Amino acid sequence: MSDNYDTYGGFEITITANLYETCDSAGDSAGDSAGDSAGDSAGDSAGDSAGDSAGDSAGDSADSSADNSAIGQCGGSFIGETEVDIQSPGFPGEYGTSLNCVWVFQHDCAESFTITPRSFDVEWQFYCNFDSLSFVGSLDFPRVPGDNKFCGNSLSSEDLSALREPITFLGNELNAVFKSDSGTAAAGFDLQITVNLYDICPSDSSSDSSSDSSSDSSSDSSADSSADSSADSSGADSSADSSADSSGADSSADSSADDSAGDTVQTASCFDGNNGGCSHHCSASVCSCPPCWTLGADGKQCEFEAGKAQVTCSGAGAEITIDKCALVGI
């Protein structure tokens, strides 16, 4: 059996692409646009990511710095704060050796400060001469060596000098002093300092009094000046005017001297170890008094306001009656 095939000439075809005149330009434009868009998107994404990361990092760093500003530092100054937490350096780990940390608390409207211990473990010694935490309030100076000084472990019933319960110190300033020797260390302390405010701030009362005094003085001066001017323009005898002016000048000088003496504010060094000589409050180098008391002529000693304290004498003895508002902390 044989195969029979027909043979043909086949074909040859030429295919020609008819190109757009703008084909290259459109392609380039589309490519460039896509490339630019992808590049911008990637750049924005990278920039946002980097910005967010940097912002978060900076925020965390700031938060960390703020958290450490009041806790775990060796000392600090807190003016006008009403509640502060303090810890020994390194807490809850052991504090270091040879420390001398001082925390200063001050509030013009403070009646007292309350220290509340959350944890307390300071090397114990009978007189707390090795390591110690002590407090000095503006109205509570140590009365004997070692007074207001604490050491030991609050969990040990044998350490009688340990700080276990909240304690309160009167006045508008408080210093907390922590000292350690070069020997054994312990876990330290964690405390909360709370400011107990007056219902009526003494500094506000002093400010109002000063304002009223200034206003009264200004009014008196204005009235005197007006009266003198009226008298001078009345046309009275020149000799009499001269005499009156001379007398008035002397009187004015005396009055000015008296006013000047009365307006003088006695300054005090509140941290001289003697409360600036103030009997009660010392703040911003000026003595002040609690409600129902008034500052004496020396500018340092507080006295009962009129009628707040009375003494009644009889054959059986003397009876002293004091208004409750004048008894601080009652």
C-alpha positions in Angstrom: 0.0 0.0 0.0 1.4 3.3 -0.9 0.7 6.9 0.4 -0.4 9.5 -2.1 0.4 13.2 -1.2 -0.3 16.3 -3.2 2.4 18.9 -3.0 1.5 22.7 -2.7 3.5 25.8 -2.9 2.7 26.9 0.8 2.7 30.5 1.8 4.8 33.4 2.8 3.2 36.2 4.8 4.7 39.5 6.0 3.0 41.0 9.1 3.7 44.7 9.6 2.8 46.6 12.8 1.4 50.0 12.2 2.6 52.0 15.2 1.0 55.0 16.8 3.0 58.1 16.6 2.6 58.6 20.4 3.1 55.1 21.4 6.6 55.5 22.8 5.6 58.7 24.6 2.5 57.1 26.2 4.5 54.1 27.3 7.2 56.2 28.8 4.5 58.4 30.5 2.7 55.4 31.9 6.0 53.8 33.1 7.2 57.1 34.6 3.8 57.6 36.3 3.7 54.1 37.7 7.3 54.4 38.8 6.8 57.8 40.4 3.6 56.6 42.2 5.3 53.5 43.5 8.4 55.5 44.5 6.3 58.2 46.2 4.2 55.6 48.0 7.2 53.7 49.2 8.9 56.9 50.2 5.8 58.2 52.1 5.4 54.8 53.8 9.0 54.7 54.8 8.8 58.3 56.0 5.7 57.8 58.0 7.1 54.6 59.5 10.3 56.4 60.4 8.4 59.4 61.8 6.1 57.2 63.8 9.0 55.2 65.1 11.0 58.3 66.0 7.9 59.9 67.6 7.1 56.8 69.6 10.8 56.5 70.7 10.9 60.2 71.7 7.6 59.8 73.6 8.8 56.7 75.4 12.0 58.5 76.3 10.1 61.6 77.6 7.7 59.4 79.6 10.6 57.5 81.0 12.4 60.7 81.9 9.2 62.1 83.6 8.7 58.9 85.5 12.2 59.0 86.8 12.2 62.7 87.8 10.3 62.1 91.1 11.0 58.4 91.8 14.3 56.7 92.6 16.4 59.9 92.6 18.7 61.1 95.3 16.8 64.1 96.4 14.7 66.8 94.7 12.6 69.9 95.2 8.8 70.0 95.0 7.3 73.4 95.3 3.5 73.7 95.2 2.9 69.9 94.7 0.1 68.4 96.8 1.2 64.7 96.4 4.6 63.3 95.7 6.0 59.7 95.7 9.7 59.2 96.7 11.8 56.1 96.8 15.4 55.4 97.9 17.8 55.3 94.9 17.7 51.8 93.3 14.5 50.8 95.0 13.4 47.9 95.2 17.0 46.9 94.9 19.6 47.9 97.5 20.4 51.6 97.8 24.0 52.7 97.5 26.6 53.6 100.1 27.7 57.0 101.4 24.5 58.7 100.3 23.2 62.1 101.5 19.8 62.7 99.7 17.6 65.7 100.6 14.0 66.1 99.3 12.5 69.5 99.9 8.7 70.0 99.9 7.0 73.4 100.2 3.5 74.7 99.7 2.3 78.2 100.8 -1.2 76.9 101.7 0.0 73.8 103.6 -1.1 73.2 107.2 0.9 70.0 107.5 2.5 67.1 105.6 1.6 63.4 106.0 4.2 60.7 105.2 2.7 57.3 104.4 5.2 54.4 104.1 4.4 51.7 101.6 7.7 49.9 102.2 10.6 50.6 104.6 13.8 48.7 105.1 16.9 50.7 106.2 19.9 49.2 108.0 19.1 49.1 111.7 21.2 50.4 114.5 19.9 51.3 118.0 20.4 55.1 117.5 20.1 54.9 113.7 23.6 56.1 113.4 24.5 53.9 110.4 21.8 54.5 107.8 18.7 56.7 108.5 15.7 58.6 107.1 14.8 61.7 109.0 12.3 64.5 108.6 12.4 68.2 109.6 9.2 70.3 109.3 9.1 74.1 109.6 7.3 73.7 113.0 8.8 70.4 114.1 12.5 70.6 114.7 14.3 67.7 116.3 14.0 68.3 120.0 16.7 65.8 121.1 19.5 64.1 119.1 18.0 61.3 117.0 14.4 62.6 117.1 12.4 62.2 113.9 15.0 59.7 112.7 14.0 56.2 111.3 15.8 53.0 110.5 15.2 49.2 110.5 12.6 47.0 108.8 8.9 47.8 109.1 8.2 44.0 108.9 10.3 43.3 112.0 8.6 43.8 115.3 12.0 44.2 117.0 13.0 47.2 115.0 11.3 49.9 117.0 12.8 52.7 115.0 11.3 51.6 111.7 8.7 53.7 109.9 5.5 51.7 110.0 2.5 54.1 110.3 1.7 57.4 108.6 3.1 60.4 110.5 2.3 64.1 110.2 4.5 67.2 110.5 3.0 70.7 110.9 4.1 73.7 108.8 4.3 74.6 105.1 7.8 73.2 104.5 9.2 69.7 105.0 12.7 68.3 104.4 13.3 64.5 104.1 17.0 63.5 104.6 18.3 60.0 103.7 21.9 59.1 104.7 23.8 55.9 104.4 27.3 54.9 105.6 30.0 53.0 103.7 28.9 49.6 105.0 25.8 47.4 104.7 22.9 48.5 102.5 19.2 47.4 102.4 16.2 47.5 100.1 15.3 51.1 101.1 11.9 52.8 101.2 8.8 53.7 99.1 6.9 56.7 100.6 4.0 59.0 99.7 4.1 62.6 100.8 0.7 64.3 101.0 0.1 68.0 101.6 -2.8 68.9 103.9 -4.1 72.3 102.9 -5.8 75.0 104.9 -9.4 75.7 104.0 -8.3 79.4 103.8 -4.8 79.8 102.5 -2.7 82.1 104.9 -0.7 83.5 101.9 -4.0 84.6 100.3 -5.0 86.3 103.5 -1.6 88.1 103.7 -1.9 89.1 100.1 -5.4 90.5 100.7 -4.3 92.4 103.8 -1.3 93.9 101.9 -3.6 94.9 99.0 -6.1 96.5 101.4 -3.3 98.4 103.2 -1.9 99.7 100.0 -5.3 100.8 98.8 -6.0 102.6 102.1 -2.6 104.3 102.0 -3.2 105.4 98.5 -6.7 106.8 99.4 -5.3 108.6 102.4 -2.5 110.1 100.4 -4.9 111.3 97.7 -7.2 112.9 100.3 -4.4 114.7 102.1 -3.0 116.0 98.8 -6.4 117.3 97.8 -6.9 119.0 101.2 -3.5 120.6 101.0 -4.1 121.9 97.5 -7.5 123.4 98.6 -5.9 125.1 101.6 -3.1 126.6 99.5 -5.6 128.0 96.9 -7.9 129.6 99.5 -5.8 132.9 99.6 -5.1 132.8 103.3 -2.4 135.1 104.8 1.1 134.1 103.4 2.6 134.0 106.8 -0.1 131.7 108.1 0.2 129.6 104.9 4.0 129.4 105.5 3.5 128.3 109.1 0.8 125.9 108.1 3.0 124.5 105.2 5.9 124.2 107.6 3.8 122.4 110.1 2.2 120.3 107.4 5.6 119.4 106.0 6.7 118.2 109.4 3.5 116.3 109.9 3.8 114.8 106.4 7.4 113.8 107.0 6.4 112.2 110.3 3.5 110.4 108.6 5.6 109.3 105.7 8.2 107.9 108.1 5.6 106.1 110.1 4.0 104.7 106.9 7.4 103.6 105.6 8.2 101.9 108.9 4.8 100.2 108.9 5.1 99.0 105.3 8.6 97.4 105.9 8.4 93.6 105.6 10.6 91.6 107.8 12.6 89.1 105.8 13.6 85.7 107.2 15.9 82.9 106.0 13.5 79.9 106.1 16.2 77.3 105.9 18.6 78.7 108.6 17.7 75.8 110.9 15.6 78.1 113.0 12.6 78.6 110.6 13.8 82.1 109.9 12.8 83.1 113.5 9.1 82.7 112.5 6.9 81.3 115.2 4.7 79.6 112.6 5.1 79.6 108.8 8.1 80.8 106.8 7.8 80.9 103.1 9.6 82.9 100.4 11.6 84.6 103.2 8.5 86.0 104.9 6.8 84.9 108.1 3.0 84.3 108.1 0.3 83.0 110.5 -2.5 80.5 110.4 -6.2 81.5 110.5 -7.3 83.4 113.7 -3.7 84.5 114.3 -2.0 87.8 113.4 1.6 88.7 112.8 3.2 90.7 115.6 5.1 94.0 115.4 8.4 92.2 115.0 7.1 90.5 111.8 8.0 87.1 113.1 5.9 86.1 116.1 2.2 85.2 115.6 -0.3 86.4 118.2 -4.0 85.6 118.8 -6.4 87.8 116.9 -8.5 90.1 119.2 -11.2 88.1 121.0 -9.8 84.7 120.0 -8.2 84.1 123.5 -9.5 85.3 126.8 -8.2 84.9 130.4 -10.7 84.9 133.3 -9.3 85.2 136.8 -11.1 84.1 140.0 -10.3 83.0 143.5 -10.1 79.4 142.3 -7.5 80.3 139.7 -7.3 81.4 136.1 -9.4 80.1 133.1 -8.1 80.4 129.6 -10.6 80.2 126.7 -9.3 79.9 123.2 -11.4 79.9 120.0 -11.2 76.6 118.2 -10.2 78.2 114.9 -6.9 79.3 116.6 -5.9 75.8 117.6 -4.0 74.4 114.6 -4.9 70.8 113.8 -7.8 70.6 116.3 
